[in-house]
Amino acid sequence: GFWQVGEFWDTNPQLLSTFQQKTQNQMKLFDFGLFYALKDMVSKPDFDMRELLSRRFADRERAVNFVSNHDVDRYDPIPKDKRQLPYAIMMAMSGQPSIFHQDYFSPADARLPETLRTLVGVHNGYAMGRKEKILLSTKDVLAIEREGGLLAVFVRPGAIEQKLTIPTGWRNRSLAPVDGSLTKIQTNKKGEVQLTLP
């Protein structure tokens, strides 16, 4: 069969659900709710990370996560020098990730293509399964666990340093960073991991 995606430029969940039902639930939809939450995250100092969950499209199996496309890039873009964190978050979340071709082939941020290559590898290797487990959700922090062995912890831009205890599904395990930026971290017998962020 064909892979189908529709662009319904709206964040109203009822309108999106109605549109989707009219396609006999065959079509995936670009998640504009998540897009605008990601945009606010990098633009508003008082952003609450919990909005990344509350504003996204509820049907995660039919949601297409994105940071930019041919329309929003022209009319209402996420700042081009602030797209690394939004891409990391949308790759870790459930839903189908989508990369805007210009962000890879002709980006304003020269670091972005290498970041995207790393994130695609992380997504394909570790962010498996249709569901995610939200381990921690506060104003400053969002922690997600995926079935393939991914623990992704995101901190709101501008958040102050804090020590966190994050529960995971892995007991007495050594967790290695997939990008090589940090040393390994160890979970305890309860499956908790201690982190100091950012």
Secondary structure, DSSP 8 states (H G I E B T S, - for coil): ----EE------HHHHHHHHHHTTT--EEE-HHHHHHHHHHHH-TT--TTHHHHSS-S-GGGEEEES--TTHHHHS---TTS-HHHHHHHHHSSSEEE--HHHHHS-SSTTHHHHHHHHHHHHHHH--SS-EEEEEE-SSEEEEEETTTEEEEEE-TT---EEEEEE-S-SS-EE--TTS-S--EE--TTSEEEEEE-
